[in-house]
């Protein structure tokens, strides 16, 4: 069923930004508006929204995308030109294109007309998606509960006989057994100096040794909503320097969480975490933004970064994940998901954050 309230919010955003027509083509955005997954692969699937409230869908007849009340359907078969169908419904002037639509599709629409001006139109939907309703919040809570279990599973199965990829694969299997869909990205399991690379992927043959940090950055889509969480523990022992780094990151993360509330700028959330780490002398080792939005995709607006001046609003869900990365030595990151509430934030991920030394049982 077409989600009338969500479409109306998108139209309101279109009017605010001066766009009279946008093409929505990203699978999560179509699902957000219609409750249906298209997954067109290389084919064309699009929804045209006009500021009058008129909605058109352009779908291959292989998609099994049934007619929907309030939506004008345009079906095409393989071998037919869907771009001519789309172009025939567009008005001259600006057209908001989806940021994730490939050049193949965008250019094919533009080649049908010489009076169209392409602009980015995704913000009109993304702003709506960033403020989760109660149904979405509960789905995010459920996903995070499984994430807590996955982190606990990973930590309990740390073993020097397992390389990074073997442990990562075990965690992925755990996720899938608990309802997660498989993603192309491996679960991050990073031993020792590899944890100093913020986006180190699990590697076969990378083995664990005493004193190593073990960083788990685990995420998965569950019922079409993502979880995302990072914990760092130490194997058998921890040096005083590594303990110091861990406690600084923990303090920075908590300071940022405590700062979150409606009305604050996302860049200021980043600044709060960054100040703690900078004041401790590690500012140049904090290599990433403080956080990113999470919902139907694992990275979406808003982001907690120095360049983001969006205002935190109730219902926004994003990560808080400061880190310190000492090249060829250690990396520490602690990450939780939060949802902005009316007077602060709700922390979705619950696994403890006190420093843990494992492997001495």
N, C-alpha and C positions, 0 to 999 in steps of 0.2 A: 504493500500500500504506500502511495506517495505520502511522505511526511509533510503535510501542509504547513505546519508551524515552522519547520526548518526552511522550506522553500520561501516562506514569507520573510523570514529573517535575512535570507540571502538577497532577496529583492530590495529590502531596506538598505543593505550594504551597497548594492549596486547604485541605488539612488544617491547615497552619500558620496560615492566615488565618481559619479557622473558617467557610469556605464549603462547603456540601454540594453546590452545583449552580451551574454557570456556563454562559452561552451565549456561544459563540465565533462571531463573525460577520464579523470583519475579514478581507478577502481574504488578506493576507500571513500572518495567523495560521492560517487554514485551510490554506494551502499548506504552512506550517511543519509542521503536524501530519499532513497527508494526502498531500502532494506534488501536489495538484491545485489549479488555479485555478478559482474559481467565477464571479466577476464577475457577480453577479446583477442589477446595475443597480438599477432601482427595485423589483425583486422581493425576496422574503424567502428567504434562505439561511442556515442556522444549524446549529451543532453544539452539542448539549447534553452536557456532561461532568458526571458525578456522582462524588462522593467514594468511591463503591463501586467505581469503575472502569468503570461502565456508560456507554456512549457512544451517543448517538442523533444522526442527521443528518436535517435537514428541508430538502428540496430540491425545487424545481420540476422537473417532468419534462422541461423544455426544456434543463436545465443539462447533460445527459449525464453526470451524476455517478453513476457505476456503483456497485453494491453493493461493500462492502469488508468483509473479514473482521474481526470484532471490533466492528462498528458496526451498530446497528439502524437501518435505513433507513425514512424516512417520505417518500413522494413525494406531491406535490399538483399539480394542473393549474391553469392560469389560470382564474379564476372561483371556485376553491375557497378556503377560509379556512385558510391555513397556521398562523395564530396559535392556533386552537383545537387543532391537532395538538400544538403546542409546549406549550400550557397544560395539556393532558391528561397530560403526562409530568412536570410539575413538582410538587414537594412544597411544602406550605405553608411560608411563612417567607422567608428571604433568597434572592434570586436574583442572581447576579453577571452584570450586563449588560456588553457590550462598550462601551468608551468611544467608539468610532466608529460605533456603530449609530444610525441616525437616530431622531428622536423618533417618526416615523410607525410604525416597527416596534416600538420599546420600548412605546409607549403601547398599541398594538394587542394586544400580549401581556397587558399589565396589565389591559386592559378585559375580558379573558376570565375573570379571577379577582379576587376581592376579598381573598384571603388571601396575596398575594405582597408582599414588601418588596424594592424594587429597590435594589441597591448596585452600585458599580463592581467588576467582576471581572477586568479586563484584566491586572492585575498578575500574576496567576497564570500567564498565558502569557508576558507581557513579560519576567518575570524569567528564564524559561527561554530565551527568544529572545536575551537579552542576552549569554549565555555561548555563544559559537559553538563548534561542534565542528570537527574538522579538515576535514571536507568543506566547511563553510561558510567557514572561514578561507581555504581555497584559492580559493574563488569570489570572495572579497573581494580576494585578491591579484591574481587575474586581472583583475578590474574596475579595480583601481588601476593595473595596468600599462597598460591602455588610457587611463586618465585621464592618466598621465604623457605618453603620446603626444599626447593631445588638447591639453594645455597647451603642449607643444613646438610643435604645429601652429599654435595660436593666436598664440603669440609670433612665430613665423616669418612669419606673415601680417599682422602689424601694418603698416598702410599708411594714410597720411593721406587717401587717396581713399575709404576704407571708413568708414562710420559705425558706431556701436556695434552696431546690429541686423544689419547686413550681416556683420560679423565673427562675431557670435553665431550667425547662421544657418549660416555656413560650418563653425563648430565643431560645431554640432548635426548637420549632415550627416556630418561626419567620425565622430562617435560612432556614428551609425546604420550607416555603412559598416563599422564594426568590431563590430557585433553589439548595440548598445544599442537599447532600446525608446524610442520617442518619449514624452516627458513633456509635460504642458501648460505647464510652466515653462520660460522661455527660459534659455539659458546666460547668466550674468552677465558682461558685458563693460562696464567702466566707465572712461571717460576723465576725467582731470583732477579737477575738483571733484566730479564724480559719484561718484568712489570714496569720498568722505567720507560717502555714504549707505550704511549697511551692507547694505541690501537694494535697492539701485538695480537696476532691470531695464534691459536694453539698449534704447535708444531710437533710432528712425530720425531722422536729421538731426543727431545729436550727433557732431561731428567732432573730430579729433585735432589738437593743436598742440604745438609744441616745448616741452619741460619738463613735459608732462603725465605723471602716473602713468597706467598702464594696469593695471587690476585685473581678473584673470580668476578667477571662482569657478565651477568647472565640475563638474557631477555628472550621473550618468545611471544607470539600472538596466541591468545586463548579466547575463543569465542569472538574473534575479530578485534580484540583489544589487547594492547601490548602491556607487558610488565618489563621492568628494567631495574637492575639492582647491582651494586658492587660492594664486595667485602674483601678485605686484605687480612690475611693471617700469616703467622710465621711458623716454620717447621723446626721443631726441637729447641730452638734458641733464638734470641733476638739481641742484636747489639744495642748499645746505649744510643748510638746515633739513629738507628732505625726506630727505636722506641720513641725517641724525641720527635722524629718526623711523623710518626703515626699519630701522636697526641696532638700535634699542631693541626694536622688535617682534620682530625676529629673535632677539635675546637672550632675550626673554620666552618666545617659543615653545620655544626649545631648553631653557630652564630647566624648563618644564612637562613636556616630553617626558622629560627626564632624571629627573624626580621620579616618573613613573608606575611603579608596581609593585603586586603584590598586597598588599592590606591597607590601602592609603592611602584616605582618604575623597575622593570626587569633588570636594567643595567645597574641599579643600586643594590639588588640582591647579589649580583656578581661582585660589586665593589666591597660589600661587607665581608664575603669570604676571602677576597683577594687581600684585603687589609690585614687580616689575621696572619696570613701566610707571609705577606711582605714584611710586616713588623717583626716576624720571627727570623727574617733574613733569607727567606727562600722564595721571594717574589718572582725571580727569574726562572724558577723551577716549576711554577704553576703554568703549564703549557696550554691548557684548554680553557674553554668557557666553563662557567659554573654549572650550566644545565641546559636542557632542551625540552620542548614539549613532547608529551607522549599521549597517544590515544589509539586511533585506528592505524597509525603508523608509529614507528619507534622514534622517529625524529620529525617533529612538526612544530609550528609556532605554538606558544612563544618560546624564545630562548632567553636564558639568563646569561647575558653577555654584555660587554662594554658598549656594544653598538646597538643594543635593542632598547628603545625608549617606550615600548608598549607598557601599558599600565596593568598590573595584576588585578584580575577580576574574579569574583566567586565562580567556581567551576573550572577554572584553569588547572590543568594537571601538567607538571613538569618535574624534571629531576633536579636534585641538588647534589653535585658530585665534584667538589674540589679535589685536587690532588697535588702531590709533590713528586717530581720525577728526576732522580739523580742518575744520569747516564752511566751505564755499565755497572751500576750498583744496586739500586732499589727503586721501586715505584710504589706509592701508597695512594689509593683512591677509595673513598667511601661514598656510596651513592644510595639515596632513597628517592622514591617518588612522593610528591606532595600534591594535594588538591587544595586550592585556595578556598577558604570558608568565609563566612560573613565577618569574622573578627580575627582571623589568623590562618592556620592551615592544618590540614589533616595529613599525617604521615602514613602512607599506605604500606610501606615495607617495614617489617617489625624485627627482623633478625638482629640480635644484639651487636653493639658496636665497640664494646670494650676490647682492648687488645687481647688476642688469643695466641697462645703458643700450643701447637698441636704436635702429635706424634710421640709423646712421652709416656703413653699409657703402657 
